[in-house]
Amino acid sequence: MKKYFMIGLGIVLALSLTIILYGAWLNERGEFQIAKRMSERSLELLGSRAAVRFIRPKFTLSTINFYSKDMADAVALSDGRIISCLTPKSSFVRKGDTLFVLENEELPLQIQQAEANILSAQAEKHGKENQYKRFLLLKEKDAISAQQFDDAEAAYRAAVAALEVAEAKLGSLRIQEARQRVTAPLDGQVLRLYRQPGAYVQSGTSLALVGDFRTLYFATPVDDKIARHLEPGLEAELVFSNRDFQKAYGTNYEKGNMGSEQRFLASVAEITPPVSEPAALRNVMLKADNRSGLLEPQTYGNVTLQARTGRDALSVPLVAMIDSNHTRVYVAKEDNTIEERTVKTGANDGQFIEVLEGIKEGDVVVTSGMEGLKNGMRATVKVQGGGTK
């Protein structure tokens, strides 16, 4: 009985092993067939030819920080109490216009005293001058001693010096009197009023902030390959995605502004280091025309900068780029296979991107269905605009 049991068990084990081996063979054969079919399969893709196109370089800046070169504080140059403010906030002023009037109660008395001292010094000088002239005549006649003449001359010169000191003192007080009027340091709008009438201030205290925002500046780092196509004076348009134009300083909106539809003209002001010197990254400073009054010195996000003039350049569609760094594309070869190729790119206009190296004119790049593509895959690429590759 035991013998028959062992024989049956052996048969069962043999059948199980046979089934396992057969399943493994079927699985391997299936994978081989799938791989063979995948290698023989020809994908249908869309593509575009590399061609010379007119490109207006376009850049998207995540943030830009505007600043003004024309902002300065109006500073009190003498001590005193503010008795009046002649220019309200947001008013436009010219350089030299009076913003505040100060009063120093001691100053009028000091001026009066200085004027009296001058009158006294003038009288003293007049008397000493007449005495000196008489002694000069007497000296010529040897009617007085040399010591007497020297004393008269010294007294006269001392009187002249005393008058000069008195006049200088009055001049200094007159300057302080003029400084009781605090003036605008430049043309612009009154942005801030730091003090109000009634406040006592000391010399050196900032009373108001004045700024001219009609021209604003910002800087952005630019790769050398793009910076070499820029030059001072090159114009571009600024477009803001967030167009509510909130105010930080409360400046006025100017007539003729187009609100949310406004496009701002900007131009390249400076490139550092200059393109004549070797550098991988350059800082480009631009100035923006803000006569509309919509912008202020602050940070703005999601701004598009597009050159107003363009140039012809070998280019491919921007969607052909595989990676975010714009360094790889799929190229359709003559044998209907796909080749992954490394390229060097330049500026783009949001639709096409300049190709500097890695592709020649007429090459076909894949523009759709790139997910899952691998180097060497077979594909039929339909060129947009007609033809296949």
C-alpha angles and dihedrals in degrees: 000000000000090000093057091048092054091047091052092047090052091051091051092049091047091051091047092051090048092051092048093050091046091051092050090050091050091048093050092047091049093052090048091051092048092049090047092050092046090051091048094044116105115211122215112227140165122242145167135217123248105245142160107267136171108257130190103197113238129192131188113212117198091206138359127192114214120203135176127228089203106068124114141153122247102230130200109239096193140031119267150110119277108244098173144009110210100187123054122215115286093021118134117242137182125229108277096023113138113252102170136015118213130196127209109188093204095052099075090052091048090051091049091050091048091051090051090049090054092053090050092047091049091053091047091049092049092053094046091046093055091047091050092051092050092049090049091057092045091050091055087056092044088240095134136038123258089246092058091050092048091051091051092048092049091049091051093050091048090053091051091050092047090053091050091051091050092049091048090051091052090046090053091050091048089054089052089049091053089048089061083083110072110207137199112267093211145355113287148082126310100248102174136017107204096180136033133209112288096038119121113225135186128222110282096032116137110233103175143003118231123189141171111213098174087107120036130182136211136170132214134181113247130190114249094241089060098036090059089068091054129083136174110282095028107141129222139171124244118212121185121209091198102057106172090102097206115200125235097178098031095238120170126267107236127228116269095032115144097212114210091002094057118126115198124218114225132177136195109261102176142354119207126224091022117243089249088073125068115257137140094212129032134190113233118198117200132186122215128210105236101170087128088069093224097120133062135184099282142096122291126186135216099017124170119213116194127176115242091217127048142190140218113263139163103259147164131201113285090231089066090073112104098197135042091244090061095232104119136056138167113244123199110230129208092255090060094254129125123243123195107219135188115228139181113229137191134190126344135201097214093268107045130030128210116244115209101174139006101043133064129207112282097028113133118229125195113248103176141031093031096142109109095009117143135191111276098020117144116245143161108223118202108210112224107241093035142311135054135251 
